[in-house]
Amino acid sequence: MKHMPAESFSYRGVCVDLQIECARGLVFGHADLLAGGEFMNRVSLGSGRSPDEVRERLRCLAKAKIDLAEVVRTAEAECARCRPAAVHPAKRGQGRRKEST
C-alpha cells in the first residue's frame, strides 16, 4: 500500500487531517476532524478514481460534515432556549415529596 503525503487544513475552526493510500488500483482515504484538539468525527472513502479526485471529494465531505454539525448545534441551542428542559419520565415525581402524616 502506497501512502500519499498527508494534508491538513482548518475549516470553521475545525482541523481536518487527510490521509490517502493507494493499493491495487484503488484509492482509500479518510479525513479526521478535530475540534479543540478532540476527535470529532471521521469521513472515509474508497474509489477507483485518482488520488487527487479522492482527496478533493474528502475535502468536500469533511466540510459538509462540519457544516452539518454547526447546524445541529445551532438548532439544539435554539430549542433549549425556547422550551424548558424536559424531565425524563423515570425522574418525574422524584423531586420534593410531601411528607404524609
C-alpha positions in Angstrom: 0.0 0.0 0.0 1.4 3.4 -1.0 0.8 6.3 1.3 0.4 9.7 -0.2 1.6 12.8 1.6 -0.8 13.8 4.4 -2.7 17.1 4.2 -4.1 19.3 7.0 -6.4 22.3 6.7 -8.7 24.3 9.0 -12.4 24.9 8.3 -14.6 26.9 10.6 -12.2 26.3 13.5 -12.0 22.5 13.0 -8.7 20.9 12.0 -9.1 18.4 9.1 -6.3 15.8 8.6 -6.5 14.0 5.3 -4.7 10.7 4.6 -4.8 8.9 1.2 -3.5 5.4 0.4 -3.3 3.5 -2.9 -3.4 -0.2 -3.3 -4.0 -2.4 -6.4 -5.5 0.3 -8.5 -7.8 1.5 -5.7 -7.6 4.7 -3.6 -8.7 4.8 0.0 -8.7 7.8 2.2 -10.0 9.3 5.4 -10.4 12.7 6.9 -10.2 13.1 10.7 -12.0 16.1 12.1 -10.5 17.5 15.3 -12.2 20.3 17.3 -10.3 21.8 20.2 -7.8 19.0 20.0 -10.5 16.4 20.5 -11.6 13.9 17.9 -14.9 14.9 16.4 -15.5 12.6 13.5 -14.0 10.6 10.6 -15.1 10.6 7.0 -13.8 7.6 4.9 -13.9 7.0 1.1 -12.7 4.3 -1.3 -12.7 4.6 -5.0 -11.1 3.6 -8.3 -10.5 7.3 -9.1 -7.3 9.2 -8.9 -5.8 10.2 -5.5 -6.4 13.8 -6.4 -10.1 13.2 -7.0 -10.4 11.2 -3.8 -8.6 14.0 -1.9 -10.9 16.7 -3.3 -14.0 14.6 -2.5 -12.9 14.0 1.1 -12.2 17.7 1.5 -15.8 18.4 0.3 -17.3 15.7 2.6 -15.3 16.9 5.6 -16.6 20.5 5.1 -20.2 19.2 4.7 -19.8 17.2 8.0 -18.6 20.3 9.8 -21.4 22.5 8.4 -24.0 19.9 9.4 -22.5 19.7 13.0 -22.8 23.5 13.2 -26.5 23.4 12.0 -27.3 20.7 14.7 -25.5 22.7 17.4 -27.4 25.9 16.5 -30.8 24.1 16.4 -30.1 22.4 19.7 -29.2 25.8 21.3 -32.4 27.3 19.8 -34.6 24.5 21.1 -33.1 24.7 24.5 -33.7 28.5 24.6 -37.3 28.1 23.5 -38.6 25.3 25.7 -38.0 24.3 29.3 -35.7 21.4 30.0 -37.6 18.1 29.6 -37.8 15.8 32.5 -37.2 12.1 31.8 -40.3 10.1 32.7 -38.4 7.9 35.1 -37.3 11.0 37.0 -40.8 12.5 37.4 -42.0 12.6 40.9 -38.5 12.2 42.4 -38.2 15.8 43.4 -39.5 17.1 46.7 -42.0 14.7 48.2 -44.7 15.7 50.6 -44.4 14.0 53.9 -47.5 12.2 54.9 -48.8 12.3 58.4 
